[in-house]
Amino acid sequence: MGLEQGLYCVGCCWVLMGLLFVGGVMNLMWIAAITAFILVEINAPFGVQAGRFSGLMLIICGALVIGLS
């Protein structure tokens, strides 16, 4: 049961886990920023649009990083 729950957690949250490893697991500012964004995305009436906008911005930033390297 623990393995099943662990795989479920990794499956749905692997991007957030990756962001924490990149930004630093113990960096409280990074964790607070992610938490604030998730809070807005879940509770605000414009949360769906905020999620789509941030996804688009991350895709653009990723393309720029790949293009500039």
PDB file of N, CA, C, O and CB in Angstrom:
ATOM      1  N   MET A   1       0.826  -1.180   0.000  1.00  0.00           N
ATOM      2  CA  MET A   1       0.000   0.000   0.000  1.00  0.00           C
ATOM      3  C   MET A   1       0.879   1.256   0.000  1.00  0.00           C
ATOM      4  O   MET A   1       0.561   2.233  -0.679  1.00  0.00           O
ATOM      5  CB  MET A   1      -0.944  -0.009   1.209  1.00  0.00           C
ATOM      6  N   GLY A   2       1.969   1.236   0.748  1.00  0.00           N
ATOM      7  CA  GLY A   2       2.859   2.394   0.778  1.00  0.00           C
ATOM      8  C   GLY A   2       3.513   2.640  -0.568  1.00  0.00           C
ATOM      9  O   GLY A   2       3.677   3.788  -0.979  1.00  0.00           O
ATOM     10  N   LEU A   3       3.889   1.572  -1.258  1.00  0.00           N
ATOM     11  CA  LEU A   3       4.495   1.708  -2.582  1.00  0.00           C
ATOM     12  C   LEU A   3       3.493   2.304  -3.565  1.00  0.00           C
ATOM     13  O   LEU A   3       3.842   3.159  -4.378  1.00  0.00           O
ATOM     14  CB  LEU A   3       5.000   0.343  -3.093  1.00  0.00           C
ATOM     15  N   GLU A   4       2.250   1.847  -3.484  1.00  0.00           N
ATOM     16  CA  GLU A   4       1.211   2.370  -4.360  1.00  0.00           C
ATOM     17  C   GLU A   4       0.984   3.859  -4.113  1.00  0.00           C
ATOM     18  O   GLU A   4       0.873   4.631  -5.065  1.00  0.00           O
ATOM     19  CB  GLU A   4      -0.091   1.596  -4.158  1.00  0.00           C
ATOM     20  N   GLN A   5       0.913   4.270  -2.849  1.00  0.00           N
ATOM     21  CA  GLN A   5       0.714   5.677  -2.516  1.00  0.00           C
ATOM     22  C   GLN A   5       1.920   6.524  -2.946  1.00  0.00           C
ATOM     23  O   GLN A   5       1.763   7.644  -3.434  1.00  0.00           O
ATOM     24  CB  GLN A   5       0.467   5.834  -1.007  1.00  0.00           C
ATOM     25  N   GLY A   6       3.120   5.973  -2.758  1.00  0.00           N
ATOM     26  CA  GLY A   6       4.326   6.685  -3.166  1.00  0.00           C
ATOM     27  C   GLY A   6       4.382   6.900  -4.664  1.00  0.00           C
ATOM     28  O   GLY A   6       4.740   7.984  -5.123  1.00  0.00           O
ATOM     29  N   LEU A   7       4.029   5.874  -5.435  1.00  0.00           N
ATOM     30  CA  LEU A   7       4.017   6.013  -6.893  1.00  0.00           C
ATOM     31  C   LEU A   7       2.952   7.005  -7.349  1.00  0.00           C
ATOM     32  O   LEU A   7       3.166   7.760  -8.297  1.00  0.00           O
ATOM     33  CB  LEU A   7       3.780   4.654  -7.555  1.00  0.00           C
ATOM     34  N   TYR A   8       1.807   7.004  -6.675  1.00  0.00           N
ATOM     35  CA  TYR A   8       0.762   7.973  -7.003  1.00  0.00           C
ATOM     36  C   TYR A   8       1.254   9.402  -6.748  1.00  0.00           C
ATOM     37  O   TYR A   8       1.034  10.300  -7.561  1.00  0.00           O
ATOM     38  CB  TYR A   8      -0.515   7.690  -6.181  1.00  0.00           C
ATOM     39  N   CYS A   9       1.915   9.596  -5.616  1.00  0.00           N
ATOM     40  CA  CYS A   9       2.421  10.924  -5.261  1.00  0.00           C
ATOM     41  C   CYS A   9       3.464  11.403  -6.272  1.00  0.00           C
ATOM     42  O   CYS A   9       3.420  12.550  -6.715  1.00  0.00           O
ATOM     43  CB  CYS A   9       3.027  10.905  -3.846  1.00  0.00           C
ATOM     44  N   VAL A  10       4.389  10.532  -6.632  1.00  0.00           N
ATOM     45  CA  VAL A  10       5.413  10.898  -7.615  1.00  0.00           C
ATOM     46  C   VAL A  10       4.772  11.153  -8.972  1.00  0.00           C
ATOM     47  O   VAL A  10       5.186  12.058  -9.695  1.00  0.00           O
ATOM     48  CB  VAL A  10       6.484   9.792  -7.727  1.00  0.00           C
ATOM     49  N   GLY A  11       3.764  10.358  -9.319  1.00  0.00           N
ATOM     50  CA  GLY A  11       3.106  10.515 -10.608  1.00  0.00           C
ATOM     51  C   GLY A  11       2.394  11.841 -10.772  1.00  0.00           C
ATOM     52  O   GLY A  11       2.407  12.421 -11.858  1.00  0.00           O
ATOM     53  N   CYS A  12       1.774  12.328  -9.714  1.00  0.00           N
ATOM     54  CA  CYS A  12       1.014  13.574  -9.855  1.00  0.00           C
ATOM     55  C   CYS A  12       1.827  14.812  -9.479  1.00  0.00           C
ATOM     56  O   CYS A  12       1.450  15.924  -9.848  1.00  0.00           O
ATOM     57  CB  CYS A  12      -0.232  13.513  -9.001  1.00  0.00           C
ATOM     58  N   CYS A  13       2.916  14.645  -8.763  1.00  0.00           N
ATOM     59  CA  CYS A  13       3.647  15.816  -8.251  1.00  0.00           C
ATOM     60  C   CYS A  13       5.116  15.844  -8.669  1.00  0.00           C
ATOM     61  O   CYS A  13       5.909  16.549  -8.045  1.00  0.00           O
ATOM     62  CB  CYS A  13       3.562  15.849  -6.745  1.00  0.00           C
ATOM     63  N   TRP A  14       5.499  15.101  -9.701  1.00  0.00           N
ATOM     64  CA  TRP A  14       6.915  15.024 -10.050  1.00  0.00           C
ATOM     65  C   TRP A  14       7.471  16.376 -10.502  1.00  0.00           C
ATOM     66  O   TRP A  14       8.651  16.657 -10.294  1.00  0.00           O
ATOM     67  CB  TRP A  14       7.124  13.991 -11.145  1.00  0.00           C
ATOM     68  N   VAL A  15       6.640  17.208 -11.110  1.00  0.00           N
ATOM     69  CA  VAL A  15       7.126  18.520 -11.555  1.00  0.00           C
ATOM     70  C   VAL A  15       7.445  19.396 -10.342  1.00  0.00           C
ATOM     71  O   VAL A  15       8.482  20.058 -10.312  1.00  0.00           O
ATOM     72  CB  VAL A  15       6.075  19.219 -12.469  1.00  0.00           C
ATOM     73  N   LEU A  16       6.568  19.402  -9.351  1.00  0.00           N
ATOM     74  CA  LEU A  16       6.828  20.191  -8.149  1.00  0.00           C
ATOM     75  C   LEU A  16       8.063  19.679  -7.417  1.00  0.00           C
ATOM     76  O   LEU A  16       8.862  20.467  -6.912  1.00  0.00           O
ATOM     77  CB  LEU A  16       5.614  20.162  -7.217  1.00  0.00           C
ATOM     78  N   MET A  17       8.216  18.364  -7.359  1.00  0.00           N
ATOM     79  CA  MET A  17       9.415  17.803  -6.720  1.00  0.00           C
ATOM     80  C   MET A  17      10.668  18.229  -7.476  1.00  0.00           C
ATOM     81  O   MET A  17      11.683  18.560  -6.864  1.00  0.00           O
ATOM     82  CB  MET A  17       9.330  16.258  -6.654  1.00  0.00           C
ATOM     83  N   GLY A  18      10.598  18.221  -8.796  1.00  0.00           N
ATOM     84  CA  GLY A  18      11.735  18.666  -9.599  1.00  0.00           C
ATOM     85  C   GLY A  18      12.061  20.132  -9.365  1.00  0.00           C
ATOM     86  O   GLY A  18      13.230  20.506  -9.267  1.00  0.00           O
ATOM     87  N   LEU A  19      11.016  20.972  -9.273  1.00  0.00           N
ATOM     88  CA  LEU A  19      11.245  22.392  -8.994  1.00  0.00           C
ATOM     89  C   LEU A  19      11.918  22.591  -7.642  1.00  0.00           C
ATOM     90  O   LEU A  19      12.787  23.451  -7.497  1.00  0.00           O
ATOM     91  CB  LEU A  19       9.925  23.161  -9.037  1.00  0.00           C
ATOM     92  N   LEU A  20      11.521  21.805  -6.663  1.00  0.00           N
ATOM     93  CA  LEU A  20      12.138  21.942  -5.345  1.00  0.00           C
ATOM     94  C   LEU A  20      13.605  21.510  -5.376  1.00  0.00           C
ATOM     95  O   LEU A  20      14.443  22.118  -4.709  1.00  0.00           O
ATOM     96  CB  LEU A  20      11.367  21.115  -4.309  1.00  0.00           C
ATOM     97  N   PHE A  21      13.916  20.476  -6.137  1.00  0.00           N
ATOM     98  CA  PHE A  21      15.324  20.073  -6.227  1.00  0.00           C
ATOM     99  C   PHE A  21      16.149  21.110  -6.963  1.00  0.00           C
ATOM    100  O   PHE A  21      17.298  21.361  -6.599  1.00  0.00           O
ATOM    101  CB  PHE A  21      15.450  18.723  -6.925  1.00  0.00           C
ATOM    102  N   VAL A  22      15.576  21.719  -7.998  1.00  0.00           N
ATOM    103  CA  VAL A  22      16.303  22.756  -8.740  1.00  0.00           C
ATOM    104  C   VAL A  22      16.475  24.002  -7.890  1.00  0.00           C
ATOM    105  O   VAL A  22      17.566  24.568  -7.827  1.00  0.00           O
ATOM    106  CB  VAL A  22      15.571  23.105 -10.045  1.00  0.00           C
ATOM    107  N   GLY A  23      15.404  24.431  -7.238  1.00  0.00           N
ATOM    108  CA  GLY A  23      15.449  25.656  -6.447  1.00  0.00           C
ATOM    109  C   GLY A  23      16.077  25.492  -5.082  1.00  0.00           C
ATOM    110  O   GLY A  23      16.434  26.477  -4.437  1.00  0.00           O
ATOM    111  N   GLY A  24      16.210  24.287  -4.647  1.00  0.00           N
ATOM    112  CA  GLY A  24      16.768  24.040  -3.323  1.00  0.00           C
ATOM    113  C   GLY A  24      15.679  23.603  -2.361  1.00  0.00           C
ATOM    114  O   GLY A  24      14.741  24.354  -2.096  1.00  0.00           O
ATOM    115  N   VAL A  25      15.798  22.417  -1.850  1.00  0.00           N
ATOM    116  CA  VAL A  25      14.769  21.852  -0.990  1.00  0.00           C
ATOM    117  C   VAL A  25      14.600  22.674   0.286  1.00  0.00           C
ATOM    118  O   VAL A  25      13.495  22.747   0.823  1.00  0.00           O
ATOM    119  CB  VAL A  25      15.108  20.405  -0.642  1.00  0.00           C
ATOM    120  N   MET A  26      15.649  23.282   0.771  1.00  0.00           N
ATOM    121  CA  MET A  26      15.574  24.031   2.020  1.00  0.00           C
ATOM    122  C   MET A  26      15.451  25.545   1.808  1.00  0.00           C
ATOM    123  O   MET A  26      15.577  26.310   2.764  1.00  0.00           O
ATOM    124  CB  MET A  26      16.791  23.736   2.857  1.00  0.00           C
ATOM    125  N   ASN A  27      15.211  25.978   0.584  1.00  0.00           N
ATOM    126  CA  ASN A  27      15.064  27.397   0.293  1.00  0.00           C
ATOM    127  C   ASN A  27      13.615  27.808   0.569  1.00  0.00           C
ATOM    128  O   ASN A  27      12.726  27.536  -0.238  1.00  0.00           O
ATOM    129  CB  ASN A  27      15.464  27.710  -1.185  1.00  0.00           C
ATOM    130  N   LEU A  28      13.383  28.453   1.691  1.00  0.00           N
ATOM    131  CA  LEU A  28      12.020  28.785   2.100  1.00  0.00           C
ATOM    132  C   LEU A  28      11.335  29.778   1.171  1.00  0.00           C
ATOM    133  O   LEU A  28      10.115  29.723   1.010  1.00  0.00           O
ATOM    134  CB  LEU A  28      12.034  29.337   3.490  1.00  0.00           C
ATOM    135  N   MET A  29      12.076  30.665   0.570  1.00  0.00           N
ATOM    136  CA  MET A  29      11.473  31.630  -0.358  1.00  0.00           C
ATOM    137  C   MET A  29      10.924  30.908  -1.593  1.00  0.00           C
ATOM    138  O   MET A  29       9.827  31.217  -2.057  1.00  0.00           O
ATOM    139  CB  MET A  29      12.511  32.705  -0.780  1.00  0.00           C
ATOM    140  N   TRP A  30      11.677  29.963  -2.115  1.00  0.00           N
ATOM    141  CA  TRP A  30      11.250  29.187  -3.283  1.00  0.00           C
ATOM    142  C   TRP A  30       9.996  28.381  -2.936  1.00  0.00           C
ATOM    143  O   TRP A  30       9.037  28.359  -3.708  1.00  0.00           O
ATOM    144  CB  TRP A  30      12.392  28.243  -3.768  1.00  0.00           C
ATOM    145  N   ILE A  31      10.006  27.723  -1.783  1.00  0.00           N
ATOM    146  CA  ILE A  31       8.858  26.924  -1.356  1.00  0.00           C
ATOM    147  C   ILE A  31       7.645  27.828  -1.137  1.00  0.00           C
ATOM    148  O   ILE A  31       6.533  27.459  -1.513  1.00  0.00           O
ATOM    149  CB  ILE A  31       9.189  26.136  -0.064  1.00  0.00           C
ATOM    150  N   ALA A  32       7.836  28.995  -0.540  1.00  0.00           N
ATOM    151  CA  ALA A  32       6.731  29.935  -0.312  1.00  0.00           C
ATOM    152  C   ALA A  32       6.158  30.431  -1.638  1.00  0.00           C
ATOM    153  O   ALA A  32       4.943  30.584  -1.760  1.00  0.00           O
ATOM    154  CB  ALA A  32       7.206  31.129   0.539  1.00  0.00           C
ATOM    155  N   ALA A  33       7.001  30.682  -2.621  1.00  0.00           N
ATOM    156  CA  ALA A  33       6.524  31.148  -3.928  1.00  0.00           C
ATOM    157  C   ALA A  33       5.692  30.072  -4.619  1.00  0.00           C
ATOM    158  O   ALA A  33       4.640  30.375  -5.182  1.00  0.00           O
ATOM    159  CB  ALA A  33       7.711  31.554  -4.823  1.00  0.00           C
ATOM    160  N   ILE A  34       6.141  28.834  -4.585  1.00  0.00           N
ATOM    161  CA  ILE A  34       5.380  27.734  -5.190  1.00  0.00           C
ATOM    162  C   ILE A  34       4.052  27.560  -4.457  1.00  0.00           C
ATOM    163  O   ILE A  34       3.011  27.370  -5.086  1.00  0.00           O
ATOM    164  CB  ILE A  34       6.196  26.412  -5.157  1.00  0.00           C
ATOM    165  N   THR A  35       4.091  27.624  -3.137  1.00  0.00           N
ATOM    166  CA  THR A  35       2.878  27.465  -2.345  1.00  0.00           C
ATOM    167  C   THR A  35       1.875  28.575  -2.648  1.00  0.00           C
ATOM    168  O   THR A  35       0.682  28.309  -2.800  1.00  0.00           O
ATOM    169  CB  THR A  35       3.215  27.452  -0.852  1.00  0.00           C
ATOM    170  N   ALA A  36       2.347  29.810  -2.737  1.00  0.00           N
ATOM    171  CA  ALA A  36       1.455  30.937  -3.031  1.00  0.00           C
ATOM    172  C   ALA A  36       0.831  30.783  -4.412  1.00  0.00           C
ATOM    173  O   ALA A  36      -0.357  31.052  -4.592  1.00  0.00           O
ATOM    174  CB  ALA A  36       2.219  32.272  -2.941  1.00  0.00           C
ATOM    175  N   PHE A  37       1.628  30.350  -5.389  1.00  0.00           N
ATOM    176  CA  PHE A  37       1.079  30.179  -6.728  1.00  0.00           C
ATOM    177  C   PHE A  37       0.011  29.085  -6.747  1.00  0.00           C
ATOM    178  O   PHE A  37      -1.042  29.259  -7.360  1.00  0.00           O
ATOM    179  CB  PHE A  37       2.197  29.848  -7.723  1.00  0.00           C
ATOM    180  N   ILE A  38       0.274  27.967  -6.086  1.00  0.00           N
ATOM    181  CA  ILE A  38      -0.702  26.875  -6.041  1.00  0.00           C
ATOM    182  C   ILE A  38      -1.968  27.327  -5.324  1.00  0.00           C
ATOM    183  O   ILE A  38      -3.072  26.973  -5.738  1.00  0.00           O
ATOM    184  CB  ILE A  38      -0.102  25.635  -5.341  1.00  0.00           C
ATOM    185  N   LEU A  39      -1.822  28.096  -4.265  1.00  0.00           N
ATOM    186  CA  LEU A  39      -2.977  28.612  -3.539  1.00  0.00           C
ATOM    187  C   LEU A  39      -3.840  29.495  -4.432  1.00  0.00           C
ATOM    188  O   LEU A  39      -5.065  29.377  -4.424  1.00  0.00           O
ATOM    189  CB  LEU A  39      -2.524  29.394  -2.308  1.00  0.00           C
ATOM    190  N   VAL A  40      -3.215  30.370  -5.195  1.00  0.00           N
ATOM    191  CA  VAL A  40      -3.955  31.237  -6.116  1.00  0.00           C
ATOM    192  C   VAL A  40      -4.603  30.396  -7.211  1.00  0.00           C
ATOM    193  O   VAL A  40      -5.762  30.614  -7.564  1.00  0.00           O
ATOM    194  CB  VAL A  40      -3.020  32.309  -6.737  1.00  0.00           C
ATOM    195  N   GLU A  41      -3.857  29.444  -7.742  1.00  0.00           N
ATOM    196  CA  GLU A  41      -4.378  28.626  -8.834  1.00  0.00           C
ATOM    197  C   GLU A  41      -5.607  27.817  -8.401  1.00  0.00           C
ATOM    198  O   GLU A  41      -6.536  27.633  -9.189  1.00  0.00           O
ATOM    199  CB  GLU A  41      -3.288  27.684  -9.348  1.00  0.00           C
ATOM    200  N   ILE A  42      -5.615  27.344  -7.179  1.00  0.00           N
ATOM    201  CA  ILE A  42      -6.724  26.520  -6.701  1.00  0.00           C
ATOM    202  C   ILE A  42      -7.917  27.369  -6.271  1.00  0.00           C
ATOM    203  O   ILE A  42      -9.060  27.006  -6.550  1.00  0.00           O
ATOM    204  CB  ILE A  42      -6.267  25.646  -5.540  1.00  0.00           C
ATOM    205  N   ASN A  43      -7.676  28.484  -5.603  1.00  0.00           N
ATOM    206  CA  ASN A  43      -8.765  29.236  -4.963  1.00  0.00           C
ATOM    207  C   ASN A  43      -9.278  30.452  -5.730  1.00  0.00           C
ATOM    208  O   ASN A  43     -10.425  30.855  -5.532  1.00  0.00           O
ATOM    209  CB  ASN A  43      -8.317  29.684  -3.636  1.00  0.00           C
ATOM    210  N   ALA A  44      -8.483  31.030  -6.577  1.00  0.00           N
ATOM    211  CA  ALA A  44      -8.921  32.251  -7.266  1.00  0.00           C
ATOM    212  C   ALA A  44      -9.867  31.915  -8.414  1.00  0.00           C
ATOM    213  O   ALA A  44      -9.763  30.847  -9.017  1.00  0.00           O
ATOM    214  CB  ALA A  44      -7.707  33.038  -7.797  1.00  0.00           C
ATOM    215  N   PRO A  45     -10.785  32.822  -8.711  1.00  0.00           N
ATOM    216  CA  PRO A  45     -11.694  32.569  -9.834  1.00  0.00           C
ATOM    217  C   PRO A  45     -10.963  32.513 -11.180  1.00  0.00           C
ATOM    218  O   PRO A  45     -11.470  31.919 -12.132  1.00  0.00           O
ATOM    219  CB  PRO A  45     -12.767  33.645  -9.880  1.00  0.00           C
ATOM    220  N   PHE A  46      -9.796  33.116 -11.267  1.00  0.00           N
ATOM    221  CA  PHE A  46      -9.013  33.093 -12.505  1.00  0.00           C
ATOM    222  C   PHE A  46      -7.888  32.060 -12.431  1.00  0.00           C
ATOM    223  O   PHE A  46      -6.910  32.156 -13.172  1.00  0.00           O
ATOM    224  CB  PHE A  46      -8.429  34.485 -12.792  1.00  0.00           C
ATOM    225  N   GLY A  47      -8.019  31.084 -11.551  1.00  0.00           N
ATOM    226  CA  GLY A  47      -6.960  30.104 -11.329  1.00  0.00           C
ATOM    227  C   GLY A  47      -6.631  29.257 -12.547  1.00  0.00           C
ATOM    228  O   GLY A  47      -5.463  28.960 -12.796  1.00  0.00           O
ATOM    229  N   VAL A  48      -7.647  28.865 -13.308  1.00  0.00           N
ATOM    230  CA  VAL A  48      -7.405  28.042 -14.496  1.00  0.00           C
ATOM    231  C   VAL A  48      -6.582  28.832 -15.514  1.00  0.00           C
ATOM    232  O   VAL A  48      -5.648  28.299 -16.114  1.00  0.00           O
ATOM    233  CB  VAL A  48      -8.748  27.575 -15.127  1.00  0.00           C
ATOM    234  N   GLN A  49      -6.930  30.089 -15.700  1.00  0.00           N
ATOM    235  CA  GLN A  49      -6.177  30.926 -16.629  1.00  0.00           C
ATOM    236  C   GLN A  49      -4.757  31.168 -16.132  1.00  0.00           C
ATOM    237  O   GLN A  49      -3.821  31.220 -16.930  1.00  0.00           O
ATOM    238  CB  GLN A  49      -6.891  32.257 -16.838  1.00  0.00           C
ATOM    239  N   ALA A  50      -4.588  31.316 -14.814  1.00  0.00           N
ATOM    240  CA  ALA A  50      -3.248  31.511 -14.254  1.00  0.00           C
ATOM    241  C   ALA A  50      -2.394  30.275 -14.493  1.00  0.00           C
ATOM    242  O   ALA A  50      -1.213  30.396 -14.816  1.00  0.00           O
ATOM    243  CB  ALA A  50      -3.324  31.825 -12.745  1.00  0.00           C
ATOM    244  N   GLY A  51      -2.967  29.101 -14.341  1.00  0.00           N
ATOM    245  CA  GLY A  51      -2.233  27.869 -14.595  1.00  0.00           C
ATOM    246  C   GLY A  51      -1.829  27.736 -16.048  1.00  0.00           C
ATOM    247  O   GLY A  51      -0.703  27.340 -16.348  1.00  0.00           O
ATOM    248  N   ARG A  52      -2.728  28.059 -16.943  1.00  0.00           N
ATOM    249  CA  ARG A  52      -2.417  27.992 -18.377  1.00  0.00           C
ATOM    250  C   ARG A  52      -1.364  29.014 -18.762  1.00  0.00           C
ATOM    251  O   ARG A  52      -0.458  28.722 -19.542  1.00  0.00           O
ATOM    252  CB  ARG A  52      -3.679  28.211 -19.210  1.00  0.00           C
ATOM    253  N   PHE A  53      -1.489  30.224 -18.207  1.00  0.00           N
ATOM    254  CA  PHE A  53      -0.509  31.264 -18.502  1.00  0.00           C
ATOM    255  C   PHE A  53       0.880  30.872 -18.001  1.00  0.00           C
ATOM    256  O   PHE A  53       1.869  31.039 -18.714  1.00  0.00           O
ATOM    257  CB  PHE A  53      -0.940  32.592 -17.875  1.00  0.00           C
ATOM    258  N   SER A  54       0.953  30.352 -16.778  1.00  0.00           N
ATOM    259  CA  SER A  54       2.265  29.959 -16.253  1.00  0.00           C
ATOM    260  C   SER A  54       2.832  28.791 -17.039  1.00  0.00           C
ATOM    261  O   SER A  54       4.043  28.727 -17.250  1.00  0.00           O
ATOM    262  CB  SER A  54       2.167  29.594 -14.767  1.00  0.00           C
ATOM    263  N   GLY A  55       1.991  27.869 -17.475  1.00  0.00           N
ATOM    264  CA  GLY A  55       2.467  26.766 -18.310  1.00  0.00           C
ATOM    265  C   GLY A  55       3.041  27.270 -19.616  1.00  0.00           C
ATOM    266  O   GLY A  55       4.093  26.806 -20.055  1.00  0.00           O
ATOM    267  N   LEU A  56       2.360  28.212 -20.236  1.00  0.00           N
ATOM    268  CA  LEU A  56       2.851  28.799 -21.477  1.00  0.00           C
ATOM    269  C   LEU A  56       4.184  29.518 -21.258  1.00  0.00           C
ATOM    270  O   LEU A  56       5.107  29.379 -22.062  1.00  0.00           O
ATOM    271  CB  LEU A  56       1.815  29.772 -22.048  1.00  0.00           C
ATOM    272  N   MET A  57       4.282  30.282 -20.174  1.00  0.00           N
ATOM    273  CA  MET A  57       5.527  30.994 -19.882  1.00  0.00           C
ATOM    274  C   MET A  57       6.687  30.016 -19.626  1.00  0.00           C
ATOM    275  O   MET A  57       7.817  30.268 -20.044  1.00  0.00           O
ATOM    276  CB  MET A  57       5.333  31.914 -18.663  1.00  0.00           C
ATOM    277  N   LEU A  58       6.406  28.914 -18.945  1.00  0.00           N
ATOM    278  CA  LEU A  58       7.453  27.917 -18.704  1.00  0.00           C
ATOM    279  C   LEU A  58       7.897  27.255 -20.006  1.00  0.00           C
ATOM    280  O   LEU A  58       9.082  26.973 -20.184  1.00  0.00           O
ATOM    281  CB  LEU A  58       6.958  26.853 -17.717  1.00  0.00           C
ATOM    282  N   ILE A  59       6.959  27.006 -20.910  1.00  0.00           N
ATOM    283  CA  ILE A  59       7.318  26.438 -22.214  1.00  0.00           C
ATOM    284  C   ILE A  59       8.189  27.409 -22.995  1.00  0.00           C
ATOM    285  O   ILE A  59       9.182  27.005 -23.601  1.00  0.00           O
ATOM    286  CB  ILE A  59       6.055  26.090 -23.023  1.00  0.00           C
ATOM    287  N   ILE A  60       7.823  28.686 -22.986  1.00  0.00           N
ATOM    288  CA  ILE A  60       8.613  29.702 -23.691  1.00  0.00           C
ATOM    289  C   ILE A  60      10.012  29.814 -23.086  1.00  0.00           C
ATOM    290  O   ILE A  60      11.004  29.868 -23.812  1.00  0.00           O
ATOM    291  CB  ILE A  60       7.902  31.071 -23.643  1.00  0.00           C
ATOM    292  N   CYS A  61      10.088  29.849 -21.742  1.00  0.00           N
ATOM    293  CA  CYS A  61      11.404  29.937 -21.090  1.00  0.00           C
ATOM    294  C   CYS A  61      12.250  28.711 -21.403  1.00  0.00           C
ATOM    295  O   CYS A  61      13.451  28.829 -21.645  1.00  0.00           O
ATOM    296  CB  CYS A  61      11.244  30.089 -19.565  1.00  0.00           C
ATOM    297  N   GLY A  62      11.634  27.541 -21.399  1.00  0.00           N
ATOM    298  CA  GLY A  62      12.363  26.319 -21.731  1.00  0.00           C
ATOM    299  C   GLY A  62      12.879  26.352 -23.168  1.00  0.00           C
ATOM    300  O   GLY A  62      14.013  25.949 -23.427  1.00  0.00           O
ATOM    301  N   ALA A  63      12.056  26.827 -24.100  1.00  0.00           N
ATOM    302  CA  ALA A  63      12.481  26.935 -25.498  1.00  0.00           C
ATOM    303  C   ALA A  63      13.634  27.923 -25.628  1.00  0.00           C
ATOM    304  O   ALA A  63      14.567  27.688 -26.396  1.00  0.00           O
ATOM    305  CB  ALA A  63      11.303  27.369 -26.393  1.00  0.00           C
ATOM    306  N   LEU A  64      13.576  29.025 -24.885  1.00  0.00           N
ATOM    307  CA  LEU A  64      14.669  30.003 -24.930  1.00  0.00           C
ATOM    308  C   LEU A  64      15.964  29.405 -24.376  1.00  0.00           C
ATOM    309  O   LEU A  64      17.043  29.624 -24.926  1.00  0.00           O
ATOM    310  CB  LEU A  64      14.289  31.268 -24.136  1.00  0.00           C
ATOM    311  N   VAL A  65      15.848  28.666 -23.306  1.00  0.00           N
ATOM    312  CA  VAL A  65      17.053  28.032 -22.727  1.00  0.00           C
ATOM    313  C   VAL A  65      17.652  27.040 -23.717  1.00  0.00           C
ATOM    314  O   VAL A  65      18.870  26.994 -23.890  1.00  0.00           O
ATOM    315  CB  VAL A  65      16.712  27.310 -21.388  1.00  0.00           C
ATOM    316  N   ILE A  66      16.811  26.255 -24.360  1.00  0.00           N
ATOM    317  CA  ILE A  66      17.312  25.294 -25.337  1.00  0.00           C
ATOM    318  C   ILE A  66      17.897  26.018 -26.541  1.00  0.00           C
ATOM    319  O   ILE A  66      18.941  25.624 -27.061  1.00  0.00           O
ATOM    320  CB  ILE A  66      16.193  24.337 -25.780  1.00  0.00           C
ATOM    321  N   GLY A  67      17.227  27.077 -26.985  1.00  0.00           N
ATOM    322  CA  GLY A  67      17.693  27.826 -28.147  1.00  0.00           C
ATOM    323  C   GLY A  67      18.994  28.585 -27.892  1.00  0.00           C
ATOM    324  O   GLY A  67      19.799  28.752 -28.808  1.00  0.00           O
ATOM    325  N   LEU A  68      19.205  29.039 -26.678  1.00  0.00           N
ATOM    326  CA  LEU A  68      20.407  29.827 -26.376  1.00  0.00           C
ATOM    327  C   LEU A  68      21.613  28.973 -25.989  1.00  0.00           C
ATOM    328  O   LEU A  68      22.732  29.477 -25.892  1.00  0.00           O
ATOM    329  CB  LEU A  68      20.109  30.795 -25.260  1.00  0.00           C
ATOM    330  N   SER A  69      21.382  27.694 -25.773  1.00  0.00           N
ATOM    331  CA  SER A  69      22.528  26.866 -25.356  1.00  0.00           C
ATOM    332  C   SER A  69      23.167  26.156 -26.521  1.00  0.00           C
ATOM    333  O   SER A  69      24.139  25.423 -26.339  1.00  0.00           O
ATOM    334  CB  SER A  69      22.098  25.847 -24.323  1.00  0.00           C
TER     335      SER A  69
END
